[in-house]
Amino acid sequence: MPHVSAVVEQLCATVADYPAPGIVFKDLTPVFADAAAFKLVVDSIVANFAGKFDAVAGVEARGFLLAAAAAYATGTGVITIRKAGKLPREVYAESYALEYGEATLELHQEDVPAGTRVLILDDVLATGGTLGAAASLLERTGAVVAGIGVVMEIDGLPGRANLPGREVHTLLHV
């Protein structure tokens, strides 16, 4: 069986000048669309954290795909971390810096019981702002961040350095 990083690299689409001129965007949707590749990705991510989590959190939007599949595969619950203004009940909110501004993530205050060990999943680790905000939100509920799993990590950016003390597993470095 091919190594997961080779499969992801082979299927990932590269889009020049998106979302802005000079940026080379790595699109993982072809990986998710391929049933065997998607299964390999999900199984590989959860294998790194086997026995260490009680629930899986996905960051909007592609993180939802990974988290739902991982939760189903492991018989755990799934938690959604959303962009601001999308959740109807009382939320915790966490703002973070982007390369081009600021964004905010939210989490329902009552969705995660204190002490729950949560694995956070997303598609790409770049600057670490999004995943750092997600971890902070979960910890505000009293949850314990069991780790962070991503499909792809952009090595030229400080994502991992901005997640100090966090266990981070990546399937492909670019």
C-alpha positions in Angstrom: 0.0 0.0 0.0 1.4 3.4 -0.9 2.4 5.7 2.0 -0.3 8.2 2.8 1.9 11.3 2.0 2.5 10.0 -1.5 -1.3 9.4 -2.1 -2.1 12.9 -0.8 0.6 14.5 -2.9 -0.5 12.7 -6.0 -4.2 13.6 -5.7 -3.8 17.1 -4.3 -4.6 19.7 -7.0 -2.3 22.7 -7.3 -3.9 26.0 -8.2 -1.7 29.0 -9.1 -2.7 32.6 -8.1 -5.5 31.5 -5.7 -6.9 33.2 -3.7 -4.6 36.0 -4.7 -1.8 36.5 -7.2 1.5 34.8 -6.2 -0.1 32.2 -3.9 0.0 28.6 -4.9 -3.1 26.9 -3.4 -3.0 23.2 -2.5 -6.6 21.9 -2.9 -7.3 18.7 -1.0 -10.8 18.2 -2.3 -9.7 15.6 -4.9 -8.1 13.6 -2.0 -11.5 13.7 -0.1 -13.4 12.8 -3.3 -11.3 9.6 -3.7 -12.9 6.9 -1.4 -9.7 4.9 -0.9 -7.6 8.0 -0.3 -10.0 9.6 2.1 -10.2 6.3 4.1 -6.4 6.2 4.2 -6.1 9.8 5.3 -8.7 9.4 8.1 -7.3 6.1 9.3 -3.7 7.5 9.3 -4.7 10.6 11.3 -6.6 8.7 14.0 -3.9 6.0 14.3 -1.5 8.7 15.6 -3.8 9.4 18.5 -5.3 6.0 19.2 -6.7 5.7 22.7 -5.9 9.4 23.5 -9.3 11.1 22.7 -13.0 10.9 23.5 -14.3 13.3 20.8 -13.1 14.8 17.6 -13.4 18.5 16.8 -13.5 19.8 13.2 -12.7 23.4 12.2 -15.0 24.9 9.6 -15.2 23.9 6.8 -12.9 21.1 5.6 -12.1 20.1 9.1 -15.8 19.1 9.4 -15.2 16.4 6.8 -12.2 14.9 8.6 -13.7 15.2 12.0 -17.0 13.5 11.1 -15.3 10.6 9.4 -12.8 10.2 12.2 -15.5 10.3 14.9 -17.5 7.7 13.0 -14.5 5.5 12.5 -13.6 5.6 16.2 -17.1 5.6 17.7 -16.6 9.0 19.3 -18.6 12.3 19.2 -17.9 15.1 16.8 -17.7 18.8 17.8 -18.0 21.7 15.3 -15.9 24.8 15.7 -17.6 27.4 13.5 -16.9 30.8 12.0 -18.5 33.7 13.9 -22.2 34.1 13.8 -23.1 30.5 12.7 -24.1 29.0 16.1 -27.5 29.6 17.7 -26.8 29.1 21.4 -24.4 30.8 23.9 -20.8 30.5 22.5 -17.2 31.1 23.5 -15.5 33.2 20.8 -11.8 33.4 20.0 -10.3 35.9 17.5 -7.0 35.3 15.8 -4.8 37.0 13.3 -4.7 36.1 9.6 -2.1 37.2 7.1 -4.6 39.7 5.8 -6.7 40.6 8.8 -8.5 38.9 11.7 -11.1 36.1 12.0 -13.2 34.6 14.9 -14.1 31.1 15.7 -16.9 30.0 18.0 -18.0 27.0 20.0 -21.2 26.3 21.9 -20.5 26.7 25.6 -22.3 23.5 26.5 -21.2 21.1 23.7 -18.1 19.7 25.4 -18.2 18.3 29.0 -15.2 19.4 31.1 -12.4 16.8 31.1 -13.3 15.5 27.6 -10.1 14.7 25.6 -10.6 16.2 22.2 -8.6 15.6 19.0 -8.7 18.7 16.7 -8.7 18.1 12.9 -8.3 20.4 10.0 -7.0 20.2 6.5 -4.0 22.5 6.5 -1.6 23.9 9.1 -0.2 27.3 7.9 0.3 30.0 10.5 -1.3 28.1 13.4 -3.8 30.9 14.1 -6.9 28.9 13.3 -5.8 25.8 15.2 -4.5 27.8 18.1 -7.9 29.5 18.4 -9.7 26.2 18.2 -7.5 24.8 21.0 -8.2 27.8 23.2 -11.9 27.5 22.7 -11.9 23.9 23.7 -9.8 24.6 26.8 -12.3 27.3 27.8 -14.9 24.6 28.1 -12.7 22.6 30.4 -11.8 20.1 27.7 -8.3 18.7 27.2 -6.7 19.1 23.8 -5.4 15.6 23.1 -3.7 16.6 19.9 -4.0 18.2 16.5 -4.1 16.3 13.2 -3.8 17.9 9.8 -3.5 16.5 6.3 -1.0 19.0 5.1 1.5 21.4 6.8 3.1 24.3 5.0 6.7 24.2 6.2 7.7 27.7 5.2 5.1 29.2 7.7 5.3 29.3 11.5 2.2 27.1 12.2 3.9 24.5 14.4 5.9 27.1 16.2 2.7 29.0 17.0 1.2 25.8 18.7 3.8 25.4 21.5 3.3 22.4 23.7 0.7 20.8 21.4 1.1 17.4 19.9 0.7 17.9 16.1 0.7 15.2 13.5 0.9 16.0 9.8 0.5 13.6 6.9 2.3 15.7 4.3 4.7 18.5 4.5 4.9 21.0 1.6 
